[in-house]
Amino acid sequence: KAGVTQTPRYLIKTRGQQVTLSCSPISGHRSVSWYQQTPGQGLQFLFEYFSETQRNKGNFPGRFSGRQFSNSRSEMNVSTLELGDSALYLCASSSERGEVNEQFFGPGTRLTVL
Amino acid sequence: GESVGLHLPTLSVQEGDNSIINCAYSNSASDYFIWYKQESGKGPQFIIDIRSNMDKRQGQRVTVLLNKTVKHLSLQIAATQPGDSAVYFCGIYNQGGKLIFGQGTELSVKP
């Protein structure tokens, strides 16, 4: 079974631009979560989608948004990029049907904002 | 607010020794705990999990201990190998369904 895939793997943008990252979960997984990883703040939860609905949200500004499609693939968008948005963005999927269980992470998208 | 902290940002052990990585959490209502390993250039990989109705769970060369009284979680790796070198994160699910991670402990294994 193929793992979680994320595209692109690396991205360089400039301040003020916007960016869209993509995540394809493991086949059959309906829950997709997004995390931001930085050296200073560690792994921080952005949001979670389940069956095309945002089920949970972290403490990030409205510039960070996401969506999930009917095939469970998910995208996250960051508008008006700031230097501090430079990070590794990780996507994780799980098969849980209302219960907590293991999340499988993708390799991440490394975003650099200049 | 909730917090998850690790006691040491780095840990260096000799190959063959046992490693212990610690994690403390603040929310006594947390009911599911999980450890991940992240190697350089990769996403986190699941190691082992434990629910709040247990205090110990064993996997292959790894053991997780949960002390709910002092809100402390630890990961023990037996006979540590060079391939165990990575950053280890504890993750704690809160009642809202969010997974909160600690900052991570970087484990270095000396040959």
Interface residues (C-beta under 8 A of the other chain):
Chain A: V4 S33 Y35 G42 L43 Q44 F45 E48 R55 N56 G58 L90 A92 V100 E102 Q103 F104 F105 G106 P107 G108
Chain B: D31 Y32 I34 Y36 G41 K42 G43 P44 Q45 F46 D49 F89 G91 Y93 G96 G97 K98 L99 I100 F101 G102 Q103 G104
